[in-house]
Each structure stands twice: as C-alpha cells, then as structure tokens.
Amino acid sequence: MDLTMRPYRSVLYIPGSKDRALDKARSLAVDAIIFDLEDAVSPSEKPAARETLATALAQGGYGKRVKVVRINSLDTEWGEDDARAADTMDCDAVLLPKVESAAQLDALAALTDKPLWAMMETPKGMLAAAEIGAHPKLAGMVMGTNDLAKELNSRFRADRLPMLTSLGLCLLAAKATGCVIIDGVYNAFKDDAGLKAECNQGRDMGFDGKTLIHPAQVDIANAAFAPSEAEIDVARRQIAAFEEAEASGQGVAVVDGKIVENLHVATAQTILAKAEAIAAMQE
C-alpha cells in the first residue's frame, strides 16, 4: 500500500486494550486509525493489550481505513515487544513516540518491516525534523502537540502562535520527502467551533489531516480537510482552460480573472485526485 496516496482527513486514536472501542472503530467514518499501545494503556495492561489488538486486527472489518499501531518507546520495558508484535499484526504502519533522531527509526526498522511513522513531540524532535523526515522507511509524521506544549511550557492560544515554528519545521521536513503529516489533537472535544477553526488552520498550512481523540470530532475534520465543491469546480475549469490554451499554442490561461500556469494545473490535479480518493473511501 502506498500510504501517501490515501486520504488522512481524520485520524482517530483508539486504545488498543479496549474491545468495545476497537469494535466501534469499524463503523466510524475515519480515514485512518491509530491503535494506541502507549498513552491510552496503563502499564499493567500493556502486555495483554498487544494480544487484544492483534486479535481485533486479525478479525478485520476496518475496510479501507489506514491502520497504524502506536507502540511504546524502545527505551521502555514494553517497546521492543510492542514492535515485534506489531510486525506480525494486520496493520499498515508502526508509530514510534517521541522521535528525536534517525537512529531511533533505525532501531525500530531492525524490529519490523512495516512502514514507520514518527511522533513529533519534543524540542529535540523539532530541531531534528529534517533528519527524521529523510529516513528511508519513514512514511508519516504525527504532531504530538500536547507533549510539545508541556516541553515548551507554552500557553494555549487559539491561533497556536507558540506552536507555529514547530509545526512549520515538521511540515517542511515532511513535504521535502513526501511523507504524510498529521496535525495534533484538539482537546476540547465538545467545542465544535474551536475544532473547526484549528482544522482550517491546519489545512491552510498544508497538513494532510487531524488526529482526533473522540468520534464526535470526525465530521468536522473530514469536512475541513476535503476539497470543497468550489475548489473542485475551480480545479476542473483550470485544467480545461489550460488544455484549451495549450491547444491554441498559448502557455497560460485565465480563469476567474486569474492567470493559470503549469503549477496551478498541478495543484488542480492534486485536488481532483484527493476528491476521487475520498469518494473511493466512502464507497
């Protein structure tokens, strides 16, 4: 599976130890699921959670959703066993917490052949984003904004000003190498307006989607990170106008009073491809 060619509008965390949550996830309209063996599982439950999750994934029923298993850090007593277990699970990628160097990904790659994802959630991770993003087995990055805020000792702001440097560094690293990159969670799961604003900000910045902590957040994220009908309409007209201009020997076209060149056509094609991928998910 080419993980970069899939929609990632909504990426929901699910505890790997909870049978009910694992079952409910099969019916949710999410593009991807992070099955969590780390923060969502207490230390006493961690060994059993591996078995619970492996059984649920073997049973299937998750359709076209991308399935990512978040393990514990390799420097914990559970990390290596998590990695070996995830390697045998029916999942699409393994997510490593608190990645701060490519060497950590090397260590994980020695334990699994699955594509790797990296949690980006510490100052050291931000400063090493380019190195991490360039790792040959890395397929995705996930912003861990709660842990990052703790490390930065930053205050919450609706505009996320304290986070912008970190978000930008990881975005650059991911876009430079073609990795998927998912924005951090929005904690106030009953605040629809706040979630919508943060999703729109993340989409404007270039994120592929939003990590979510509650099913009630799914619809807002799906809408925010999908091309709108207006964007799809403009994309189609841009492509048609440019093709017509080329046929008449011109290098540019004009749509809605704006110049359309090759780069605009490439963006338009990306928008239409994303819309088609989302439609395929919903079938």
Secondary structure, DSSP 8 states (H G I E B T S, - for coil): --GGGS--SEEEEEETT-HHHHHHGGGS--SEEEEESSTTS-GGGHHHHHHHHHHHHHH---TT-EEEEE---TTSSSHHHHHHHHHHSS-SEEEESS--SHHHHHHHHTT--S-EEEEE-SHHHHHTHHHHHT-TTEEEEEE-HHHHHHHHT----TT-GGGHHHHHHHHHHHHHHT-EEEE---S-TT-HHHHHHHHHHHHHHT-SEEEESSGGGHHHHHHHTS--HHHHHHHHHHHHHHHHHHHTT-S-EEETTEEE-HHHHHHHHHHHHHHHHHHHHH-
